[in-house]
Amino acid sequence: MKYVKLSLTSLLAGALTTAVLAAFSLLVLMATTPDVGVRADGYFGAVFFESVPVDAETFTVNVGVASPWPLVVSTLAIAAFIILVVVIFRWLRAYRAGILTGTA
């Protein structure tokens, strides 16, 4: 049960971190795309920003997810990293407790 909770918590943290990184990438794309009528991809091709001219004075903006695979891979990689860090931290804490009690 301990590892199931760790896995679910890590997946949630990975998904949240991925969402924040994708949103930040989208904001950077919005700020750095100077031309109208250009489609720009960000976060390894996962999100896109496109401004489409309607007439001489107006344009529409399209944003969205171009490919979900970079988001899935990023979520799983971040979750795996979090699990690895927590497992190593728990092992080091148990090792330290063993040294302090004299059993290790």
ChimeraX attribute file (.defattr): number of C-alpha atoms within 10 A of each C-alpha:
attribute: neighborCount
match mode: 1-to-1
recipient: residues
	/A:1	6
	/A:2	6
	/A:3	10
	/A:4	9
	/A:5	10
	/A:6	16
	/A:7	16
	/A:8	13
	/A:9	15
	/A:10	22
	/A:11	20
	/A:12	15
	/A:13	16
	/A:14	24
	/A:15	19
	/A:16	14
	/A:17	16
	/A:18	22
	/A:19	15
	/A:20	12
	/A:21	15
	/A:22	21
	/A:23	15
	/A:24	14
	/A:25	20
	/A:26	22
	/A:27	13
	/A:28	13
	/A:29	20
	/A:30	17
	/A:31	9
	/A:32	10
	/A:33	15
	/A:34	10
	/A:35	10
	/A:36	14
	/A:37	15
	/A:38	12
	/A:39	16
	/A:40	17
	/A:41	18
	/A:42	19
	/A:43	18
	/A:44	13
	/A:45	15
	/A:46	19
	/A:47	22
	/A:48	21
	/A:49	22
	/A:50	20
	/A:51	19
	/A:52	15
	/A:53	14
	/A:54	10
	/A:55	8
	/A:56	6
	/A:57	6
	/A:58	9
	/A:59	12
	/A:60	12
	/A:61	13
	/A:62	10
	/A:63	15
	/A:64	12
	/A:65	14
	/A:66	14
	/A:67	13
	/A:68	11
	/A:69	12
	/A:70	17
	/A:71	22
	/A:72	14
	/A:73	13
	/A:74	19
	/A:75	22
	/A:76	17
	/A:77	15
	/A:78	20
	/A:79	23
	/A:80	16
	/A:81	14
	/A:82	19
	/A:83	19
	/A:84	13
	/A:85	12
	/A:86	14
	/A:87	14
	/A:88	12
	/A:89	12
	/A:90	12
	/A:91	12
	/A:92	12
	/A:93	12
	/A:94	13
	/A:95	14
	/A:96	13
	/A:97	13
	/A:98	12
	/A:99	11
	/A:100	10
	/A:101	9
	/A:102	8
	/A:103	8
	/A:104	10
